Amino acid sequence: MTTTVSVRRRGDKIYFSDEGAGVEAAGKPSGWYAVASRIVEQEFWLGINRRGVISVSSPVSRGREWLDYLERRVAEASTAVYEALLELDD
């Protein structure tokens, strides 16, 4: 799975989101939210909503290196969730 991360700027903040791609690609098997939220919150320290959208925001002032890091983290979390949810189907 290739994850595309949506990047939006609003004022002095940048918002990163996988738009729910990892969860959607896995098909939301039974128990998906408990598994996905554990991975996203405990392993990646990001947020996930009940629709399966993984996201984080940051002030623009943190700099390009930090913002690139956050973008990668969202993509990595989305992929990790996708892989874990596929295992639920097994």
matplotlib code that plots the C-alpha trace (Angstrom):
import matplotlib.pyplot as plt

x = [0.0, 1.2, 0.0, -0.5, -0.5, -2.7, -0.9, -2.9, -1.9, -4.3, -2.8, 0.3, -0.5, 0.1, -2.3, -1.2, -3.7, -3.9, -7.6, -8.4, -6.5, -5.0, -8.2, -10.2, -7.8, -8.0, -11.8, -12.6, -12.6, -14.3, -12.3, -10.5, -10.8, -9.3, -6.3, -5.9, -6.1, -3.6, -1.1, -1.5, -1.7, 0.8, 3.4, 3.2, 1.8, -0.6, -4.4, -7.1, -10.8, -13.7, -13.7, -10.1, -8.4, -4.9, -3.8, -1.5, -0.9, 2.1, 3.0, 4.7, 7.4, 8.8, 10.7, 10.9, 12.8, 10.2, 7.3, 8.8, 9.2, 5.5, 4.5, 6.6, 5.1, 1.5, 2.4, 4.2, 1.3, -1.2, 0.8, 1.2, -2.5, -3.3, -1.0, -2.3, -5.9, -5.2, -4.0, -7.4, -9.0, -6.8]
y = [0.0, 3.5, 6.2, 9.7, 12.3, 15.3, 18.5, 21.7, 25.0, 27.2, 30.4, 29.6, 25.8, 22.9, 19.9, 16.4, 13.6, 10.2, 10.9, 7.5, 5.7, 2.9, 2.0, 2.2, 0.0, -2.6, -2.6, -2.0, -5.5, -6.2, -4.6, -2.2, 0.9, -0.6, -1.9, 1.3, 3.7, 1.7, 1.7, 5.4, 6.8, 4.6, 3.9, 7.0, 9.6, 10.9, 11.2, 9.0, 9.7, 7.3, 7.4, 6.1, 9.4, 9.7, 13.3, 15.7, 19.5, 21.7, 25.4, 26.3, 27.9, 24.5, 24.4, 22.2, 19.3, 18.9, 19.2, 16.6, 14.3, 14.6, 13.9, 10.7, 9.7, 10.0, 7.8, 5.3, 5.1, 4.7, 1.8, 0.2, 0.4, -1.1, -4.0, -4.7, -4.6, -7.1, -9.5, -9.1, -10.7, -13.8]
z = [0.0, -0.9, 1.5, 0.3, 3.0, 2.6, 3.7, 4.3, 5.7, 7.6, 8.9, 11.0, 11.2, 8.9, 9.1, 7.9, 7.3, 5.6, 4.8, 6.3, 3.5, 5.7, 7.4, 4.2, 2.2, 5.0, 4.9, 8.6, 9.9, 13.3, 16.1, 13.8, 15.9, 19.0, 17.1, 15.0, 17.9, 19.9, 17.1, 16.2, 19.7, 21.5, 18.8, 16.7, 19.1, 16.5, 16.5, 14.8, 14.6, 14.5, 10.7, 10.7, 9.7, 11.1, 11.6, 13.3, 13.1, 13.8, 13.8, 10.5, 12.6, 13.7, 10.4, 7.3, 8.9, 11.6, 9.2, 6.8, 9.9, 10.7, 7.2, 7.2, 10.6, 9.3, 6.3, 8.5, 10.9, 8.1, 6.7, 10.1, 10.7, 7.3, 7.9, 11.4, 10.2, 7.4, 10.2, 11.9, 8.8, 9.0]

ax = plt.figure().add_subplot(projection="3d")
ax.plot(x, y, z, "-o")
ax.set_aspect("equal")
plt.show()
